[in-house]
Amino acid sequence: MKSQAQYRRFRSLLIANRGEIAVRVIRTASAMGLRTVAVYSEADRDAMHVALADEAVLLGPARARDSYLNIARVIEAARQSGAEAVHPGYGFLSENAEFAQACADAGLVFVGPTAEMMIAMGSKSGSKMLMEKAGVPLVPGYHGEAQDEATLTNAADKIGFPVLVKASAGGGGRGMRVVRSAGELAGAITSAKREAKAAFGDDRMLIEKFVDNPRHIEVQVIGDSHGNLLSLFERECTLQRRHQKVIEEAPSPTLDGAGREAVCTAARKAAAAVNYVGAGTIEFVSNGKDVFFIEMNTRLQVEHPVTELITGIDLVEWQLRVAFGEKLPLTQDQIKLNGHAIEARVYAENPHKNFMPSVGRIKTWRMPEASSGLRIDAGYREGDAVSPHYDAMLAKMIAWAPNRDAAIERLNRGLEESDVRGIVTNIPFLSALVTHPAVRANTIDTGFIERELKNLTPAPMAPGDLELCAAATAILVQESRAVFAEPNSPWRTAGWMPVGRRQRAFVFRHAQGTGQEICLHYGNGPAKWSIGEREFAFTFSTTADGGFDLTLDGMKSHIFAVIEGHELYLRTKNGRFDLHWVDPFGGETEEQVGEDKIVAPLPGTVVALLAEEGAMLEKGAPILTLEVMKMEQTLRAPFAGVLKVIKCKVGDIVGEGVELAEIEPLAS
């Protein structure tokens, strides 16, 4: 444990992170009267966290290892700025014992546990040995120091397949593989080690029995330097994809009162094994009957807001007060559970392309206003660039209500009212997920998303009459805003004319079919839309939220639209739609990469070549692996053929659209 002298009141805080969590910490620290210092990479010069902080210090180039993971540079930034303390956030250096020690050696207060506590609990294998001694239930597994292939293979055989191979350091699903047979083990270990080394600088592995149909339950704990240690109820984080949490809620809908008390008691026992100080999370896996310790995260979790909403406690404030050397403000029996909270992680990724990260500039950022029951923790704004160098999370949307069903409804309403354009996001996927009957009924496990992925990512809907009328009206709205500044001009009414009638045709193309035509009929009578033989009298009026109300044959609908050149995005009561307004003057061309070319879907680094030139490949055969946003993406053969040429090598940093390989299809 740190001595009491190592906890002291400070007036300036450096936040050694970026994005949403940096913004989150800055807001609370500022409200407490602290001077805040942001750090940033060259890619983040104009980032939101930089703008919000009182000061900001450049760390270095965009790559994390040259900036946010550069311990010496972060310590120097603290010295430069005169910061007295460092908050690590989550990810990056937050669970790095060397960093915690470097802060202490530099005379900086580290807002978190000591290096010794991190070493004891941050190692998945080491912490399991501690838990075994403390009597905390464990999943059968191998947590030893020997890391040779023979030892790991023998351990897996002894445990029995399926097993889970995962990195001893870090988290977030990186360096983790489910292995269902002995033949898959060697490849899984090699891939997991490589990913863990890239993400955490540590490729040690542990092996555990894989619990079929598991649930993920975790308990928030926090301790102070006076020996007080509290649990703040549990969270259910079962909805995951690739071992990465997607939806989190508190309290767990799986546990009853007795189960809740049992798991919270086990969590306090686990944290007490190292006299833990600071905020942390004890994670458990459940088979529906028993719970088993997985690991401890010695930091603040991404999903901490759901705990805050059911307890009324600001965990960042408590972290800072603990770092001041203060006692925790409440005792265990004073912490009360109120209502239910649920959180969705909004990512820049494309669910229809295997959740490939999406990079680019955010052209539209529209989320509902925070209210008593809805909270938005965002790290981006309109105009910000989403870089390929970092995690793809943009924001978290958190809803609270007196009960679970109402909280889900509130969260879904918030998601439905959100529009982020310029990049692709998982917002529609999140909405489909939280409204799925199995999620509502809590009949889920950690494999649910993978099994239901097809139903959760349906093909985009074809636009109906409402959408075609809305798309054409959106163009009229844009034109009226640009041309007719006088609010009372009759020309604002869909091309009003004193005599005669005119007609204007619009053609829209969408992913589900060829172009569809809609005609505007206007002149000295009421304006109408026609689609084939169907006619619709209409009026429209703009609204304060940037959208417009469209009334078709007396039925009013609220529309939100974004027009970028000839690309139209619409949100109507029926969902979200992407349309292309066909150039009325023609001449449109679309350049496409040939099917036989394997190209980089995003900027990344080539980390493995999985096939040789001249090889005969089946459809779906792996060709090479890219590391994109700290996650590995394997590019596969789109059809059976011969690998004609590979145009890259391991270690190459490639840009989006760069040709990496070429396949010659088999002659039919």
Residue, then its C-alpha position, 0 to 999 in steps of 0.5 A: m500500500k502507498s504510504q499516506a504521504q503519497y496521497r496528497r491534495f493537488r491543484s493540477l491534473l494531467i489526463a494521460n489519455r484521449g477521446e471520451i474518457a479524457v473528456r469525462v475526467i476533464r469535466t469532473a476535475s474542472a467541476m472540482g476546481l482543478r486545473t486540467v492538462a491534456v496530452y495529444s498526438e499529432a493526429d489529435r491536435d484538434a481533438m475535443h479533449v484538447a479543446l476542453a482542457d486548460e492546457a495541452v501538451l504535444l506528446g509526439p507522432a500519431r502512433a500510440r507507441d510514439s505518443y500515448l504509450n510513451i511513458a517518458r514523454v508523458i512524464e515530461a509533459a507533466r513536468q512541462s505543464g507543472a501538473e501535480a497528478v496524473h489520471p490514466g483513464y482506461g486503456f493505454l497506460s492505465e494498467n501499466a505498473e511501470f507507468a504508475q511507478a514512473c509517476a511516483d518516482a517523478g513525485l506525481v500523484f498517480v490517480g489509481p493503485t500502486a505499481e505493486m497492486m497492478i502487478a499483483m492483480g493486473s496479471k491474469s495468471g498472478s491474480k488467479m494464484l492470489m484468488e485461489k489463496a483467498g478462497v475466491p472461486l476460479v475457472p479451471g485453467y493454467h496460469g503458470e510462467a512457462q510459456d513454451e508451446a509444449t507446456l501450453t498444449n499439455a495444459a489445454d489437453k489436461i483442461g479439456f477442449p473447448v479452452l480460452v487462450k488469452a493474454s495475461a496482460g491487458g483486456g478488451g478482447r485483444g489477444m484472446r481466442v476460443v479454441r475448440s479442438a487440439g488442431e486449432l491450438a497452435g495457430a490460435i496461440t501464435s495469433a493471440k501472442r502476436e496481437a497481445k505483443a502489439a497491444f500490450g507489449d507482453d505476449r504471455m498467455l494463460i489457458e482456461k476452460f471455456v464456459d459454454n453459454p457464459r454470462h459476464i458479471e462484474v463488480q465495481v469496487i473502490g478503496d481508500s488509503h485508510g483501509n476502507l473498501l466498498s463494492l458499488f453493486e454489479r454490472e451485467c456485460t454479457l452482450q459482447r462481440r469478439h470478447q469486447k463489451v457492447i451493451e452493459e447494464a446495472p444491476s444485473p438482471t440475472l442475479d437475485g438479492a442473495g446472488r448479488e450479495a454473494v458476488c459483491t462479497a466475493a469481489r470485496k474479498a478479492a480486492a482485499a487480498v491486495n489491500y486495494v486502493g482506488a477504483g477497480t473492477i472484479e470480473f466474473v464469468s457465470n454458467g447460470k448457476d455459479v460464478f468464477f473469478i476471471e480477472m481484476n481491472t485495476r482502473l476505471q472501466v468504460e462502463h462505469p456510468v451505469t454504476e454512477l446512475i444507479t448509485g448517484i456516485d461520481l466515480v471520477e470524483w471519488q477517485l480524485r478524493v482517494a488520491f487526495g488522501e481523503k476517506l471514502p464519503l460513504t460506508q457500505d450500508q449507505i450505498k443504495l441501489n436506485g433503478h436500472a441503467i443501461e449503456a451502449r457503446v457507439y463505435a465508428e465501424n460498419p456492421h455490414k462489413n464485419f464491423m470493419p472500423s470506419v475512418g474519416r471526418i465527422k460531417t454530422w453529429r446529432m445526438p439527443e439532449a442529455s436529460s434526467g434519464l439520458r446521458i451522453d459521454a462523447g469524445y468527438r464533435e461535428g468536424d472531428a477526424v476519426s483516426p485509424h491509429y486508435d480505438a474506434m469508440l466515439a461515445k457512450m449513450i447511457a439511459w436510466a429509468p426506475n426499471r429495466d424495460a423503461a431504461i431499454e426503451r429510453l436508450n433505444r429512443g436515444l439511439e433512434e434520434s441519433d445521426v452521425r454522418g461522414i463515417v459509418t457507425n454501429i448505431p442501427f445495430l445497437s438499436a436492433l440489439v437492445t430491442h431484440p426479444a431475447v435481450r428484453a427477456n434476458t435469455i442471452d449469453t456472451g455468444f448471443i451476438e455472433r449467433e444472431l448477427k444476421n438478424l441484427t444486421p439485416a440488409p438496408m430496407a428499400p425506401g417506400d413512398l414516404e422516403l422518396c417523397a422525403a428525399a425529394t422534399a429534402i432537396l426542395v428544403q435545401e434549395s429554398r434555404a439557399v435561394f429564397a431568404e424571404p420567409n413570406s415569398p410564395w416561391r418558397t411553396a414548392g415552386w409556386m407560380p401565378v399561372g400554369r402547371r409545371q413538372r420536375a422529376f427526381v430519380f433516386r437510386h438505392a442499394q436494393g434496386t434500380g432508380q426510382e422516379i418521383c415527380l413534383h407537380y407545381g404551379n398555381g394550385p397545390a403542389k403534389w408528388s407522384i410516384g407512378e400512378r400514386e399522387f400525394a398532396f404535400t406541405f413541409s416546414t423546417t424545424a428547430d432541430g435541423g430537420f423538417d415536418l412533411t405532411l403527405d395527404g394530411m399525415k405529418s411525419h418528422i424527417f431528418a435529412v443530410i445531403e452531401g452532393h448527390e448522396l442523401y441520408l434520411r431518417t424517418k419513422n421507418g428507419r434510416f435510408d441512404l439514397h443517391w440522387v441521380d445527376p439529372f444532367g447525366g455523366e455519372t461514372e463509378e470507378q470500381v476496383g476489380e473483384d480479383k484485387i485484394v485491397a486494404p479496407l482501411p489504413g493498417t499494418v501488414v502483420a502476417l502473410l497466410a498464403e504463398e504466391g501460386a497457391m490454390l485458394e478456396k473461397g474464404a481462404p485467408i490471405l493476409t492479416l492487417e492490424v487496424m485500430k489495434m485489432e487484427q483483420t484477416l483478408r480472405a479470398p472472395f472466390a476460388g482461384v490462384l494467388k497470382v501475386i502478393k504486393c506487400k510484406v510483413g511490416d508494411i504500413v498501407g493506406e486505404g485502397v492500396e492493392l495488396a494481392e491479386i487472385e486469378p479465378l479458376a477457369s469455369 
